[in-house]
Amino acid sequence: MQDLLLLLQGLEVELHHPGTRCSPSRLDALLHPQFHEIGRSGRAYDRETVLGFLASLSEHPPVVSEGFEVALLAPQVALLTYRSAHRQTDGTLHLHTHRSSVWVQDGDGWRLRYHQGTPAADAW
């Protein structure tokens, strides 16, 4: 299970840095064709909207993430949970968020099928 955790954690972190670690073609490969997201705002986003948004950003706030855990939901379906925050220029963290991602393994490897961000009640 530790190998799966490290693999999915690495894939998830790639998505935190589009344009730096994750090119548009890599984003396209990582997001499942039926990808769906509920953002920390509570808004729903489809795959095309997320790909377009990430491609349009000229700067990406540094994301700090920790506390990754994985649970196998089915032989080729895993739930990855963690918490994240954005690092401001003065080093402080803001937008503390609890995150959940459902990853599905298919012939193209592990792909992100669903993601949700929930604002944290308390900063960490």
MMTF fields as JSON, N, C-alpha, C and O atoms, coordinates in Angstrom:
{
  "mmtfVersion": "1.0.0",
  "mmtfProducer": "UNKNOWN",
  "numBonds": 495,
  "numAtoms": 496,
  "numGroups": 124,
  "numChains": 1,
  "numModels": 1,
  "chainsPerModel": [1],
  "groupsPerChain": [124],
  "chainIdList": ["A"],
  "bondAtomList": [4, 2, 8, 6, 12, 10, 16, 14, 20, 18, 24, 22, 28, 26, 32, 30, 36, 34, 40, 38, 44, 42, 48, 46, 52, 50, 56, 54, 60, 58, 64, 62, 68, 66, 72, 70, 76, 74, 80, 78, 84, 82, 88, 86, 92, 90, 96, 94, 100, 98, 104, 102, 108, 106, 112, 110, 116, 114, 120, 118, 124, 122, 128, 126, 132, 130, 136, 134, 140, 138, 144, 142, 148, 146, 152, 150, 156, 154, 160, 158, 164, 162, 168, 166, 172, 170, 176, 174, 180, 178, 184, 182, 188, 186, 192, 190, 196, 194, 200, 198, 204, 202, 208, 206, 212, 210, 216, 214, 220, 218, 224, 222, 228, 226, 232, 230, 236, 234, 240, 238, 244, 242, 248, 246, 252, 250, 256, 254, 260, 258, 264, 262, 268, 266, 272, 270, 276, 274, 280, 278, 284, 282, 288, 286, 292, 290, 296, 294, 300, 298, 304, 302, 308, 306, 312, 310, 316, 314, 320, 318, 324, 322, 328, 326, 332, 330, 336, 334, 340, 338, 344, 342, 348, 346, 352, 350, 356, 354, 360, 358, 364, 362, 368, 366, 372, 370, 376, 374, 380, 378, 384, 382, 388, 386, 392, 390, 396, 394, 400, 398, 404, 402, 408, 406, 412, 410, 416, 414, 420, 418, 424, 422, 428, 426, 432, 430, 436, 434, 440, 438, 444, 442, 448, 446, 452, 450, 456, 454, 460, 458, 464, 462, 468, 466, 472, 470, 476, 474, 480, 478, 484, 482, 488, 486, 492, 490],
  "bondOrderList": [1, 1, 1, 1, 1, 1, 1, 1, 1, 1, 1, 1, 1, 1, 1, 1, 1, 1, 1, 1, 1, 1, 1, 1, 1, 1, 1, 1, 1, 1, 1, 1, 1, 1, 1, 1, 1, 1, 1, 1, 1, 1, 1, 1, 1, 1, 1, 1, 1, 1, 1, 1, 1, 1, 1, 1, 1, 1, 1, 1, 1, 1, 1, 1, 1, 1, 1, 1, 1, 1, 1, 1, 1, 1, 1, 1, 1, 1, 1, 1, 1, 1, 1, 1, 1, 1, 1, 1, 1, 1, 1, 1, 1, 1, 1, 1, 1, 1, 1, 1, 1, 1, 1, 1, 1, 1, 1, 1, 1, 1, 1, 1, 1, 1, 1, 1, 1, 1, 1, 1, 1, 1, 1],
  "groupList": [{"groupName": "MET", "atomNameList": ["N", "CA", "C", "O"], "elementList": ["N", "C", "C", "O"], "formalChargeList": [0, 0, 0, 0], "bondAtomList": [1, 0, 2, 1, 3, 2], "bondOrderList": [1, 1, 2], "singleLetterCode": "M", "chemCompType": "L-PEPTIDE LINKING"}, {"groupName": "GLN", "atomNameList": ["N", "CA", "C", "O"], "elementList": ["N", "C", "C", "O"], "formalChargeList": [0, 0, 0, 0], "bondAtomList": [1, 0, 2, 1, 3, 2], "bondOrderList": [1, 1, 2], "singleLetterCode": "Q", "chemCompType": "L-PEPTIDE LINKING"}, {"groupName": "ASP", "atomNameList": ["N", "CA", "C", "O"], "elementList": ["N", "C", "C", "O"], "formalChargeList": [0, 0, 0, 0], "bondAtomList": [1, 0, 2, 1, 3, 2], "bondOrderList": [1, 1, 2], "singleLetterCode": "D", "chemCompType": "L-PEPTIDE LINKING"}, {"groupName": "LEU", "atomNameList": ["N", "CA", "C", "O"], "elementList": ["N", "C", "C", "O"], "formalChargeList": [0, 0, 0, 0], "bondAtomList": [1, 0, 2, 1, 3, 2], "bondOrderList": [1, 1, 2], "singleLetterCode": "L", "chemCompType": "L-PEPTIDE LINKING"}, {"groupName": "GLY", "atomNameList": ["N", "CA", "C", "O"], "elementList": ["N", "C", "C", "O"], "formalChargeList": [0, 0, 0, 0], "bondAtomList": [1, 0, 2, 1, 3, 2], "bondOrderList": [1, 1, 2], "singleLetterCode": "G", "chemCompType": "PEPTIDE LINKING"}, {"groupName": "GLU", "atomNameList": ["N", "CA", "C", "O"], "elementList": ["N", "C", "C", "O"], "formalChargeList": [0, 0, 0, 0], "bondAtomList": [1, 0, 2, 1, 3, 2], "bondOrderList": [1, 1, 2], "singleLetterCode": "E", "chemCompType": "L-PEPTIDE LINKING"}, {"groupName": "VAL", "atomNameList": ["N", "CA", "C", "O"], "elementList": ["N", "C", "C", "O"], "formalChargeList": [0, 0, 0, 0], "bondAtomList": [1, 0, 2, 1, 3, 2], "bondOrderList": [1, 1, 2], "singleLetterCode": "V", "chemCompType": "L-PEPTIDE LINKING"}, {"groupName": "HIS", "atomNameList": ["N", "CA", "C", "O"], "elementList": ["N", "C", "C", "O"], "formalChargeList": [0, 0, 0, 0], "bondAtomList": [1, 0, 2, 1, 3, 2], "bondOrderList": [1, 1, 2], "singleLetterCode": "H", "chemCompType": "L-PEPTIDE LINKING"}, {"groupName": "PRO", "atomNameList": ["N", "CA", "C", "O"], "elementList": ["N", "C", "C", "O"], "formalChargeList": [0, 0, 0, 0], "bondAtomList": [1, 0, 2, 1, 3, 2], "bondOrderList": [1, 1, 2], "singleLetterCode": "P", "chemCompType": "L-PEPTIDE LINKING"}, {"groupName": "THR", "atomNameList": ["N", "CA", "C", "O"], "elementList": ["N", "C", "C", "O"], "formalChargeList": [0, 0, 0, 0], "bondAtomList": [1, 0, 2, 1, 3, 2], "bondOrderList": [1, 1, 2], "singleLetterCode": "T", "chemCompType": "L-PEPTIDE LINKING"}, {"groupName": "ARG", "atomNameList": ["N", "CA", "C", "O"], "elementList": ["N", "C", "C", "O"], "formalChargeList": [0, 0, 0, 0], "bondAtomList": [1, 0, 2, 1, 3, 2], "bondOrderList": [1, 1, 2], "singleLetterCode": "R", "chemCompType": "L-PEPTIDE LINKING"}, {"groupName": "CYS", "atomNameList": ["N", "CA", "C", "O"], "elementList": ["N", "C", "C", "O"], "formalChargeList": [0, 0, 0, 0], "bondAtomList": [1, 0, 2, 1, 3, 2], "bondOrderList": [1, 1, 2], "singleLetterCode": "C", "chemCompType": "L-PEPTIDE LINKING"}, {"groupName": "SER", "atomNameList": ["N", "CA", "C", "O"], "elementList": ["N", "C", "C", "O"], "formalChargeList": [0, 0, 0, 0], "bondAtomList": [1, 0, 2, 1, 3, 2], "bondOrderList": [1, 1, 2], "singleLetterCode": "S", "chemCompType": "L-PEPTIDE LINKING"}, {"groupName": "ALA", "atomNameList": ["N", "CA", "C", "O"], "elementList": ["N", "C", "C", "O"], "formalChargeList": [0, 0, 0, 0], "bondAtomList": [1, 0, 2, 1, 3, 2], "bondOrderList": [1, 1, 2], "singleLetterCode": "A", "chemCompType": "L-PEPTIDE LINKING"}, {"groupName": "PHE", "atomNameList": ["N", "CA", "C", "O"], "elementList": ["N", "C", "C", "O"], "formalChargeList": [0, 0, 0, 0], "bondAtomList": [1, 0, 2, 1, 3, 2], "bondOrderList": [1, 1, 2], "singleLetterCode": "F", "chemCompType": "L-PEPTIDE LINKING"}, {"groupName": "ILE", "atomNameList": ["N", "CA", "C", "O"], "elementList": ["N", "C", "C", "O"], "formalChargeList": [0, 0, 0, 0], "bondAtomList": [1, 0, 2, 1, 3, 2], "bondOrderList": [1, 1, 2], "singleLetterCode": "I", "chemCompType": "L-PEPTIDE LINKING"}, {"groupName": "TYR", "atomNameList": ["N", "CA", "C", "O"], "elementList": ["N", "C", "C", "O"], "formalChargeList": [0, 0, 0, 0], "bondAtomList": [1, 0, 2, 1, 3, 2], "bondOrderList": [1, 1, 2], "singleLetterCode": "Y", "chemCompType": "L-PEPTIDE LINKING"}, {"groupName": "TRP", "atomNameList": ["N", "CA", "C", "O"], "elementList": ["N", "C", "C", "O"], "formalChargeList": [0, 0, 0, 0], "bondAtomList": [1, 0, 2, 1, 3, 2], "bondOrderList": [1, 1, 2], "singleLetterCode": "W", "chemCompType": "L-PEPTIDE LINKING"}],
  "groupTypeList": [0, 1, 2, 3, 3, 3, 3, 3, 1, 4, 3, 5, 6, 5, 3, 7, 7, 8, 4, 9, 10, 11, 12, 8, 12, 10, 3, 2, 13, 3, 3, 7, 8, 1, 14, 7, 5, 15, 4, 10, 12, 4, 10, 13, 16, 2, 10, 5, 9, 6, 3, 4, 14, 3, 13, 12, 3, 12, 5, 7, 8, 8, 6, 6, 12, 5, 4, 14, 5, 6, 13, 3, 3, 13, 8, 1, 6, 13, 3, 3, 9, 16, 10, 12, 13, 7, 10, 1, 9, 2, 4, 9, 3, 7, 3, 7, 9, 7, 10, 12, 12, 6, 17, 6, 1, 2, 4, 2, 4, 17, 10, 3, 10, 16, 7, 1, 4, 9, 8, 13, 13, 2, 13, 17],
  "groupIdList": [1, 2, 3, 4, 5, 6, 7, 8, 9, 10, 11, 12, 13, 14, 15, 16, 17, 18, 19, 20, 21, 22, 23, 24, 25, 26, 27, 28, 29, 30, 31, 32, 33, 34, 35, 36, 37, 38, 39, 40, 41, 42, 43, 44, 45, 46, 47, 48, 49, 50, 51, 52, 53, 54, 55, 56, 57, 58, 59, 60, 61, 62, 63, 64, 65, 66, 67, 68, 69, 70, 71, 72, 73, 74, 75, 76, 77, 78, 79, 80, 81, 82, 83, 84, 85, 86, 87, 88, 89, 90, 91, 92, 93, 94, 95, 96, 97, 98, 99, 100, 101, 102, 103, 104, 105, 106, 107, 108, 109, 110, 111, 112, 113, 114, 115, 116, 117, 118, 119, 120, 121, 122, 123, 124],
  "secStructList": [7, 2, 2, 2, 2, 2, 2, 2, 2, 2, 2, 2, 2, 2, 2, 6, 1, 5, 6, 6, 6, 5, 7, 2, 2, 2, 2, 2, 2, 2, 3, 3, 3, 3, 3, 3, 3, 3, 7, 6, 6, 1, 7, 3, 3, 3, 2, 2, 2, 2, 2, 2, 2, 2, 2, 2, 7, 1, 7, 7, 7, 7, 3, 3, 3, 3, 3, 3, 3, 3, 3, 3, 3, 3, 6, 6, 3, 3, 3, 3, 3, 3, 3, 3, 3, 3, 3, 7, 6, 6, 1, 7, 3, 3, 3, 3, 3, 3, 3, 3, 3, 3, 3, 3, 3, 3, 6, 6, 3, 3, 3, 3, 3, 3, 3, 3, 3, 3, 3, 7, 1, 1, 7, 7],
  "xCoordList": [0.831, 0.0, 0.877, 0.498, 2.047, 2.958, 3.399, 3.524, 3.638, 4.037, 2.93, 3.201, 1.688, 0.562, 0.436, 0.197, 0.592, 0.535, 1.577, 1.257, 2.802, 3.867, 3.615, 3.878, 3.109, 2.803, 1.712, 1.887, 0.588, -0.528, -0.196, -0.636, 0.561, 0.988, 1.819, 1.63, 2.719, 3.532, 2.694, 2.937, 1.715, 0.83, 0.012, -0.146, -0.503, -1.314, -0.487, -0.958, 0.725, 1.586, 1.934, 2.102, 2.042, 2.253, 1.151, 1.411, -0.066, -1.207, -1.196, -1.911, -0.395, -0.302, 0.551, 0.538, 1.284, 2.24, 2.109, 3.087, 0.917, 0.774, 1.684, 1.841, 2.282, 3.183, 4.603, 5.541, 4.792, 6.129, 6.518, 7.479, 5.783, 6.061, 5.137, 5.419, 4.043, 2.978, 2.559, 1.837, 3.003, 2.69, 1.225, 0.573, 0.701, -0.686, -0.932, -1.991, 0.023, -0.183, -0.17, -0.884, 0.642, 0.671, -0.635, -1.178, -1.139, -2.436, -3.514, -4.344, -3.494, -4.479, -4.393, -5.413, -3.178, -2.993, -3.412, -3.886, -3.247, -3.554, -5.038, -5.508, -5.776, -7.205, -8.028, -7.96, -8.782, -9.669, -10.631, -11.011, -11.032, -11.98, -13.278, -13.905, -13.683, -14.901, -14.588, -15.391, -13.422, -13.017, -14.069, -14.689, -14.253, -15.189, -14.592, -13.939, -14.813, -14.27, -15.305, -16.094, -15.288, -16.001, -14.897, -14.195, -14.755, -13.692, -13.983, -15.083, -12.977, -13.149, -14.216, -14.742, -14.55, -15.605, -16.994, -17.986, -17.061, -18.35, -18.861, -19.898, -18.144, -18.546, -18.091, -17.056, -18.889, -18.558, -17.842, -18.183, -16.851, -16.072, -15.927, -15.745, -16.008, -15.757, -14.313, -13.571, -13.939, -12.557, -12.092, -11.005, -12.898, -12.501, -12.292, -11.363, -13.147, -13.019, -11.719, -11.008, -11.407, -10.181, -8.949, -8.007, -8.945, -7.803, -7.603, -6.475, -8.693, -8.6, -8.107, -7.28, -8.617, -8.2, -6.713, -5.988, -6.26, -4.851, -3.942, -2.86, -4.372, -3.564, -3.492, -2.534, -4.5, -4.556, -3.731, -3.449, -3.339, -2.602, -1.17, -0.458, -0.762, 0.633, 1.508, 2.7, 0.926, 1.639, 0.806, -0.424, 1.488, 0.809, 1.282, 2.486, 0.369, 0.811, 1.461, 0.998, 2.53, 3.144, 2.149, 1.544, 1.998, 1.087, 1.905, 2.87, 1.505, 2.103, 1.065, -0.081, 1.46, 0.512, 1.191, 2.397, 0.369, 0.899, -0.219, -1.397, 0.176, -0.795, -1.483, -2.654, -0.778, -1.374, -1.7, -0.9, -2.889, -3.312, -4.031, -4.664, -3.939, -4.614, -5.451, -5.079, -6.591, -7.452, -7.855, -8.298, -7.706, -8.117, -9.616, -10.073, -10.384, -11.838, -12.291, -13.339, -11.492, -11.719, -10.349, -9.412, -10.206, -8.876, -8.17, -6.943, -8.891, -8.256, -8.811, -8.827, -9.263, -9.822, -9.268, -9.361, -8.69, -8.091, -8.552, -8.744, -8.722, -9.06, -7.81, -7.233, -7.396, -6.248, -6.768, -7.5, -6.401, -6.813, -5.564, -4.547, -5.666, -4.552, -5.051, -6.229, -4.163, -4.518, -3.502, -2.354, -3.955, -3.081, -3.334, -4.342, -2.395, -2.522, -1.638, -0.73, -1.916, -1.073, -0.087, -0.448, 1.164, 2.182, 2.223, 2.424, 2.031, 2.099, 3.557, 4.453, 3.796, 5.168, 5.896, 7.122, 5.16, 5.809, 6.025, 6.499, 5.676, 5.892, 4.711, 4.7, 3.711, 2.548, 1.673, 1.685, 0.922, 0.017, -1.406, -1.822, -2.154, -3.568, -4.329, -3.725, -5.631, -6.515, -6.293, -6.13, -6.293, -6.134, -7.33, -8.482, -7.038, -8.078, -7.852, -6.72, -8.943, -8.913, -9.242, -10.16, -8.511, -8.69, -8.885, -8.317, -9.714, -9.977, -9.915, -10.48, -9.233, -9.126, -9.394, -8.892, -10.186, -10.421, -9.625, -9.84, -8.705, -7.845, -8.284, -8.591, -8.311, -8.729, -7.586, -7.021, -7.257, -6.211, -6.85, -7.741, -6.381, -6.854, -5.641, -4.512, -5.849, -4.746, -3.722, -2.603, -4.085, -3.173, -2.52, -1.864, -2.684, -2.113, -3.159, -4.358, -2.703, -3.603, -4.022, -3.188, -5.339, -5.887, -6.87, -7.612, -6.848, -7.712, -9.134, -9.388, -10.057, -11.469, -12.319, -13.236, -12.016, -12.819, -11.917, -11.033, -12.155, -11.398, -12.342, -13.245, -12.116, -12.91, -12.02, -11.157, -12.24, -11.567, -12.587, -13.593, -12.343, -13.243, -12.447, -11.42, -12.906, -12.169, -11.999, -12.933, -10.787, -10.515, -11.093, -11.018, -11.661, -12.213, -11.114, -11.32, -9.94, -8.805, -7.565, -7.392, -6.704, -5.416, -4.556, -4.753, -3.612, -2.728, -1.293, -0.389],
  "yCoordList": [-1.198, 0.0, 1.263, 2.289, 1.175, 2.324, 2.726, 3.918, 1.755, 2.067, 2.829, 3.788, 2.404, 3.093, 4.512, 5.45, 4.676, 6.002, 6.922, 8.046, 6.461, 7.299, 7.626, 8.743, 6.656, 6.884, 7.939, 8.907, 7.755, 8.695, 10.059, 11.078, 10.099, 11.375, 12.136, 13.339, 11.456, 12.091, 12.618, 13.723, 11.849, 12.298, 13.503, 14.458, 13.458, 14.568, 15.85, 16.917, 15.748, 16.925, 17.516, 18.729, 16.672, 17.193, 18.189, 19.21, 17.885, 18.734, 20.065, 20.993, 20.168, 21.423, 22.455, 23.633, 22.026, 22.905, 22.841, 22.547, 23.112, 23.054, 24.082, 25.194, 23.703, 24.593, 24.51, 24.834, 24.087, 23.946, 22.48, 22.106, 21.664, 20.228, 19.466, 18.326, 20.094, 19.372, 20.143, 21.135, 19.701, 20.356, 20.127, 19.253, 20.908, 20.681, 19.246, 18.683, 18.654, 17.273, 16.296, 15.293, 16.602, 15.752, 15.895, 14.905, 17.124, 17.333, 16.526, 15.881, 16.567, 15.841, 14.34, 13.654, 13.839, 12.41, 12.037, 10.924, 12.945, 12.637, 12.706, 11.993, 13.554, 13.703, 12.703, 12.672, 11.91, 10.917, 11.63, 12.771, 10.986, 11.622, 12.09, 13.039, 11.437, 11.824, 12.564, 12.55, 13.211, 13.943, 14.978, 15.615, 15.126, 16.098, 16.595, 15.837, 17.86, 18.433, 19.302, 19.991, 19.259, 20.22, 21.017, 20.488, 22.273, 23.097, 23.524, 23.322, 24.118, 24.567, 25.641, 25.91, 26.271, 27.283, 26.653, 27.34, 25.337, 24.662, 24.568, 23.954, 25.166, 25.115, 23.803, 23.244, 23.325, 22.11, 22.488, 23.475, 21.689, 21.935, 20.64, 19.571, 20.74, 19.566, 19.588, 20.539, 18.554, 18.374, 19.533, 20.071, 19.914, 20.964, 22.299, 23.04, 22.598, 23.846, 23.854, 24.859, 22.754, 22.67, 22.755, 23.484, 22.021, 22.088, 23.507, 23.996, 24.164, 25.54, 26.506, 27.372, 26.358, 27.234, 27.07, 28.059, 25.838, 25.598, 26.098, 26.62, 25.943, 26.41, 27.938, 28.493, 28.617, 30.084, 30.787, 31.978, 30.076, 30.713, 31.029, 30.173, 32.279, 32.631, 32.406, 32.129, 32.525, 32.254, 31.308, 31.362, 30.457, 29.477, 29.653, 29.615, 29.844, 30.0, 28.713, 27.618, 28.841, 27.633, 26.895, 27.487, 25.62, 24.787, 23.924, 23.276, 23.927, 23.067, 21.994, 22.31, 20.74, 19.665, 18.645, 18.411, 18.045, 17.06, 16.176, 16.404, 15.166, 14.277, 13.35, 13.017, 12.927, 12.058, 10.689, 10.096, 10.202, 8.842, 8.251, 8.976, 6.943, 6.282, 5.13, 4.464, 4.909, 3.764, 3.145, 3.85, 1.851, 1.148, 0.892, 0.191, 1.458, 1.312, 0.091, -0.494, -0.275, -1.439, -1.77, -0.99, -2.905, -3.264, -2.173, -2.086, -1.356, -0.327, 1.064, 1.933, 1.261, 2.545, 2.88, 2.08, 4.078, 4.476, 5.877, 6.744, 6.074, 7.375, 7.937, 7.316, 9.119, 9.808, 11.028, 11.838, 11.167, 12.325, 13.01, 12.368, 14.334, 15.118, 16.517, 16.819, 17.363, 18.755, 19.623, 19.23, 20.81, 21.705, 23.148, 23.474, 23.997, 25.443, 26.12, 25.506, 27.393, 28.185, 28.984, 29.539, 29.039, 29.817, 31.222, 31.39, 32.222, 33.605, 34.056, 33.362, 35.203, 35.69, 35.911, 35.821, 36.199, 36.387, 35.064, 35.056, 33.947, 32.63, 32.066, 30.879, 32.893, 32.39, 31.545, 31.695, 30.663, 29.793, 30.309, 30.796, 30.2, 30.564, 29.618, 28.801, 29.723, 28.826, 27.36, 26.481, 27.127, 25.764, 24.921, 25.317, 23.767, 22.962, 21.477, 20.994, 20.758, 19.292, 18.831, 19.362, 17.858, 17.426, 15.915, 15.143, 15.522, 14.114, 13.92, 14.706, 12.88, 12.563, 11.083, 10.24, 10.775, 9.39, 9.134, 9.768, 8.191, 7.806, 6.443, 5.542, 6.297, 5.06, 4.58, 5.357, 3.311, 2.74, 2.089, 1.25, 2.489, 1.875, 1.576, 1.596, 1.306, 0.98, 2.095, 1.848, 3.315, 4.45, 4.769, 5.802, 3.915, 4.156, 4.738, 4.605, 5.385, 5.993, 7.362, 8.177, 7.61, 8.877, 9.416, 8.666, 10.724, 11.371, 11.442, 12.051, 10.817, 10.75, 11.801, 12.361, 12.076, 13.021, 13.701, 13.074, 14.99, 15.732, 16.678, 17.267, 16.812, 17.748, 18.458, 17.848, 19.752, 20.562, 21.137, 21.697, 21.009, 21.529, 22.468, 22.067, 23.721, 24.638, 24.043, 23.491, 24.174, 23.673, 24.645, 25.861, 24.114, 24.947, 25.704, 26.834, 25.089, 25.708, 25.621, 24.663, 26.623, 26.575, 25.496, 25.149, 24.975, 23.961, 24.422, 23.702],
  "zCoordList": [0.0, 0.0, 0.0, -0.566, 0.639, 0.686, -0.716, -0.998, -1.603, -2.975, -3.696, -4.42, -3.499, -4.118, -3.568, -4.328, -2.278, -1.671, -2.297, -2.685, -2.398, -2.959, -4.432, -4.878, -5.177, -6.588, -6.748, -7.488, -6.058, -6.198, -5.617, -6.15, -4.546, -3.987, -5.027, -5.208, -5.697, -6.733, -7.879, -8.364, -8.318, -9.399, -8.968, -9.729, -7.759, -7.238, -7.167, -7.561, -6.674, -6.528, -7.898, -8.023, -8.915, -10.278, -10.643, -11.279, -10.238, -10.581, -9.834, -10.215, -8.779, -8.031, -8.758, -8.402, -9.761, -10.426, -11.942, -12.629, -12.482, -13.943, -14.592, -14.087, -15.716, -16.415, -15.887, -16.615, -14.645, -14.083, -14.128, -14.801, -13.422, -13.41, -14.348, -14.719, -14.727, -15.431, -16.677, -16.579, -17.835, -19.102, -19.472, -18.902, -20.426, -20.863, -21.334, -21.058, -22.035, -22.493, -21.305, -21.309, -20.303, -19.107, -18.325, -17.835, -18.206, -17.551, -18.258, -17.616, -19.573, -20.368, -20.086, -20.029, -19.91, -19.634, -18.217, -17.99, -17.266, -15.867, -15.532, -14.645, -16.233, -15.924, -16.729, -17.957, -16.041, -16.652, -17.608, -17.347, -18.705, -19.626, -18.954, -19.424, -17.869, -17.153, -15.854, -14.921, -15.793, -14.599, -14.209, -15.061, -12.894, -12.325, -11.021, -10.304, -10.713, -9.486, -8.794, -9.441, -7.48, -6.649, -5.943, -5.081, -6.313, -5.753, -4.324, -3.811, -3.69, -2.303, -2.222, -1.142, -3.37, -3.439, -3.397, -3.154, -3.635, -3.723, -5.15, -5.401, -6.08, -7.491, -8.132, -7.77, -9.095, -9.835, -11.13, -11.781, -11.486, -12.699, -13.478, -12.895, -14.818, -15.653, -16.152, -15.905, -16.839, -17.3, -18.178, -17.969, -19.145, -20.081, -19.368, -19.691, -18.41, -17.646, -16.852, -16.839, -16.197, -15.394, -16.292, -15.979, -17.4, -18.317, -18.839, -18.902, -19.212, -19.709, -18.658, -18.939, -17.439, -16.348, -16.051, -15.948, -15.915, -15.6, -16.718, -16.451, -17.963, -19.09, -19.15, -19.688, -18.599, -18.685, -17.618, -17.747, -16.566, -15.474, -15.893, -16.418, -15.651, -15.941, -14.711, -14.839, -13.53, -12.287, -11.445, -11.446, -10.741, -9.901, -8.47, -8.215, -7.533, -6.138, -5.644, -5.964, -4.868, -4.313, -3.41, -2.517, -3.658, -2.878, -1.93, -2.333, -0.671, 0.332, 0.647, 0.967, 0.557, 0.854, 1.764, 1.686, 2.632, 3.588, 4.109, 3.836, 4.863, 5.491, 4.511, 4.694, 3.475, 2.459, 3.04, 3.764, 2.708, 3.058, 1.861, 1.094, 1.694, 0.579, 1.112, 2.078, 0.461, 0.755, -0.578, -1.484, -0.696, -1.903, -1.81, -0.907, -2.742, -2.738, -3.537, -3.263, -4.517, -5.374, -5.974, -5.805, -6.67, -7.175, -7.986, -7.938, -8.714, -9.541, -9.252, -10.124, -8.024, -7.605, -6.219, -5.288, -6.101, -4.826, -4.44, -5.292, -3.14, -2.575, -1.917, -1.023, -2.366, -1.786, -1.035, -1.605, 0.229, 1.022, 1.568, 1.832, 1.733, 2.262, 2.571, 2.378, 3.047, 3.261, 2.53, 2.322, 2.146, 1.391, 1.795, 2.421, 1.421, 1.621, 0.586, 0.026, 0.342, -0.553, 0.285, 1.323, -0.175, 0.523, -0.079, -1.281, 0.772, 0.331, 0.236, 0.717, -0.375, -0.567, 0.753, 0.801, 1.823, 3.131, 3.871, 5.007, 3.227, 3.816, 4.577, 4.904, 4.87, 5.601, 4.677, 3.455, 5.305, 4.556, 4.663, 5.714, 3.567, 3.578, 2.663, 1.968, 2.66, 1.915, 2.327, 1.48, 3.609, 4.144, 3.707, 3.882, 3.143, 2.508, 2.763, 2.722, 3.028, 3.061, 1.648, 1.023, 1.141, -0.242, -0.33, 0.442, -1.304, -1.595, -3.097, -3.857, -3.516, -4.939, -5.146, -4.403, -6.158, -6.545, -7.818, -8.851, -7.712, -8.833, -9.357, -8.578, -10.683, -11.339, -12.232, -13.002, -12.123, -12.968, -14.176, -14.051, -15.355, -16.594, -17.472, -16.982, -18.739, -19.638, -19.785, -20.235, -19.412, -19.496, -18.16, -18.03, -17.179, -15.859, -14.923, -15.164, -13.851, -12.876, -13.375, -13.77, -13.353, -13.819, -12.778, -12.143, -12.628, -11.646, -12.178, -13.217, -11.461, -11.883, -11.181, -11.782, -9.894, -9.115, -8.093, -7.51, -7.886, -6.877, -6.139, -6.734, -4.833, -4.038, -3.04, -2.409, -2.904, -1.892, -0.945, -1.38, 0.351, 1.383, 2.282, 2.829, 2.447, 3.321, 4.723, 5.303, 5.241, 6.594, 7.624, 7.446, 8.683, 9.756, 10.463, 10.907, 10.573, 11.261, 10.387, 9.634, 10.491, 9.799, 10.446, 11.611, 9.692, 10.254, 10.173, 10.598]
}
